[in-house]
Amino acid sequence: MKMKKLLSTGLALVLTTAALAGCGGTEQPSAATNAAGTTDTSVAQTETSAAQESGSEEIVTLKWYMSMNPVAPDSAKIIEALNEYTREKIGVEIDYTILANPDYQEKMPTLINSGEYFDICFTANWTTNYTQFAARGAFMDITELLPQYAKETYDFIPQELWTAASINGKVYGVPSYKEMGWQAGFFVNSDMAEEYGIDLSTVKTMEDYTQVLQTVKEKSQAAGQNVIGVSGLAFNMAVPYESLTGTPTLPGASAVAAYANFEGEAEVFNQYASQEYMDYCTLVRDWYNNGYLPEDPVNYGNDNANRDNDFANGRLFSYLIQYAPGAAESEAARTGHGVTFVPLMDPLFETRNGMGGLLAISSASEHPDKALEFINLLNTDEYVGTLIRHGIEGEHHTAVGDTQIDRTMGGTLDPADNGYDYTYGWQFGTPFNQKWDISYPENIEEMFTEYNASAVTGPHLGFTFDTAPVEAEIAAITNSVAEYGMALEYGMVDPAENIPKFLQALEDSGVQVLLDEIQTQLDAWGSSAQ
């Protein structure tokens, strides 16, 4: 089933620019110690606003915890500028604590469990677990509040995304509306491909890529370069399926008919026991034996900094990624050479994609109405959307026409030296309410429209698996996947010998108990939806 067009032509009318009023200098706030006991960029509140002094409506302070990587040095300065705007616009100012992703993943759950007060926090299926904390009552049910206090956001985010972000029909966070779903394929050095006479248009499958890798090896060795053919391999990206647990590496898959794989499998099956898994591992084993992969592909594939450096300098020909519109153009700007995306599939939109990044409101928040008004600004106000991603004009970027900015300020500012730059910034909400950096194509939003319209909807959209009944089995299975999966999927071991060992380890870990529990919950979900 193809999804309907998800970016309406009326979006531009919703995401209008608001004028910044009352910009004045205020004292720079200093670093503070957060509730988890570490120093971070927490914005101290400034003196009472002029509006409050004159006896008008009291300014509400919202405590916002955010996860970003890295933490930009000028974050406090940006929030100060944001507060100047939001105090007048909606009577709100932000007390902001930003933590780097690894710290946030460790400390935010502790903060929530300790009962520390906050109004808004970033949550996802990969950090500060959205479904678990919603189930525990930490996040507020905002289903009825959304149309009242964030109507613009509620209206322009497609219903499919609200469905994916719902738990038992209730919404506990505002999802980031960006690309709908995920699409795997190869980022390729297109300049090198042209030099080697490679026709990338012939590549439709992993098997098709074998000839490409052979050519890269032969041509690069003849030139004395020995270029690495490909990195970043993973079965769950190369052979698409719907993940019913929300964790693609856990057994518990469902076939998606549009991709014509896993035919004949049950509604819920163990993807590691499939013929597709054996075929994939056999293919990459051949790639490894033929020298198309790094010498240590697991460690190399987990080192993104090394990968990015090698891709930029021509030592790496390609790597497997999950694509977003404009990413190839942005990567080309970063590397200085041509970059082509070679897709292996149409995009797939699953429940887990709606939980990849959300802003949730604490169930203890004293101002959920104002919190939603602020989240609405993050999603609909162009000034706010641009400021929170690109910083202050003239200091962190320059304007380019009416719709773009330049984070290099005409080539005078190295992005590495920019005190504030979250170029795409999907964590703050939809990126469609910003002035885009010139590294993105001018038609970037049209590219998102086309991408989203081409997405295939998973057959169980809206199903959320409750892991609580099988936590012990999941822990054991996760260990088994870690022991065998990566070595197999990077071709480092013989699949004929090691996949049977892997499957036995999964059986001993309770994989059938997990599959049965998924089916039980899926049956109950299907009955309740009727």
Sequence and secondary structure as in RCSB ss.txt:
>XXXX:A:sequence
MKMKKLLSTGLALVLTTAALAGCGGTEQPSAATNAAGTTDTSVAQTETSAAQESGSEEIVTLKWYMSMNPVAPDS
AKIIEALNEYTREKIGVEIDYTILANPDYQEKMPTLINSGEYFDICFTANWTTNYTQFAARGAFMDITELLPQYA
KETYDFIPQELWTAASINGKVYGVPSYKEMGWQAGFFVNSDMAEEYGIDLSTVKTMEDYTQVLQTVKEKSQAAGQ
NVIGVSGLAFNMAVPYESLTGTPTLPGASAVAAYANFEGEAEVFNQYASQEYMDYCTLVRDWYNNGYLPEDPVNY
GNDNANRDNDFANGRLFSYLIQYAPGAAESEAARTGHGVTFVPLMDPLFETRNGMGGLLAISSASEHPDKALEFI
NLLNTDEYVGTLIRHGIEGEHHTAVGDTQIDRTMGGTLDPADNGYDYTYGWQFGTPFNQKWDISYPENIEEMFTE
YNASAVTGPHLGFTFDTAPVEAEIAAITNSVAEYGMALEYGMVDPAENIPKFLQALEDSGVQVLLDEIQTQLDAW
GSSAQ
>XXXX:A:secstr
 B    S TTHHHHS                EE TTS EEEE    S  HHHHTT S  EEEEEEEEESS  TTH
HHHHHHHHHHHHHHHSEEEEEEEEEHHHHHHHHHHHHHTT   SEEEEBSSSSBHHHHHHTT B   TTTHHHHS
HHHHHHS HHHHHHHEETTEE SEE  SS SB EEEEEEHHHHHHTT  GGG  STTTHHHHHHHHHHHHHHTT 
  B  B   HHHHS  EESSS TTSS EE  GGG  STT  SSB GGGSHHHHHHHHHHHHHHHTT S SSHHHH
HT HHHHHHHHHHTSB EEEEE  TTHHHHHHHHHSS EEEEESS  EE GGGGGSSEEEEBTT S HHHHHHHH
HHHHH HHHHHHHHH  BTTTBEEETTTEEETTTTTTS GGG SS  SS GGGS GGGS EETTS TTHHHHHHH
HHHT EE TTTT     GGGHHHHHHHHHHHHHHHHHHHTT S HHHHHHHHHHHHHHTTHHHHHHHHHHHHHHH
HHHH 
